[in-house]
């Protein structure tokens, strides 16, 4: 079966077989027993275990499986049903453990739209969980800086990774979004970019920092892309125990830059109610003149 993915060594189409991916030039990539494939060349591998480690992937999976971010998941599926064409080819860049990928795929499948989908992430630990969650999606260890995807192929590009909402925070919005849209998305294709609202996790930040600051909210126009809409997702979640609080903390960029005293204050909380706030920016790639 022809894959959505391409050979990372020669960019030729890949044939998806039971135990491996094979290109016409003979390059072969074994599928892991868990179901994902490793398509990050050795010369692009900057650490032995890139992306989220095993503990972080487990924390993310526990948190998302608790339903705390279901409002974002549901908003993304509604947008996919509204905008995605029949037989859409979809790429989730920074898919993490496949929580949003699986929801989008299943919603489109149930609507009779027959999607084809791939998800890429740096973390093999996250992808093990992703492939288990939805085996009909192709999941690959790969970098958004060197995607194993054919040019002008994708109908819908999804990125929930910019703030640690989904997978590893490899993505830098302006340059990377422009490059991916120019190279990988076909004219008329869509880009969903999720960013935090001004008061996202405000109460958590009040525990971590003496003087927390709201996130900046702004429109981010890109040459060659037209805004379709910005959808707001706002609410409050109740974290019933310390484990849920720390799982969320590990998913955020604050985990890496919080003073020790703030982290200790958070770890001492028995429960926490906090705001969640997301903005889904929906872009369409303009047709070439």
Secondary structure by P-SEA (a helix, b strand, c coil): ccccccccccccccccccccccccccbbbbbccccccccccccccccccccccaaaaaaaaaaaaaccaaaaaaaaaaaaaacccccccccccccccaaaaaaaaaaaaaacccccbbbbcccaaaaaaaaaacccbbbbbccccccccccccccbbbbccccccccccccccaaaaaaaaaccccccbbbbbbbbccccaaaaaaaacccccccbbbbbbcccccccbbbbbbbccccccaaaaaaaaaaccccccccaaaaaaaaacccbbbbbbbbbbbbbbbccc
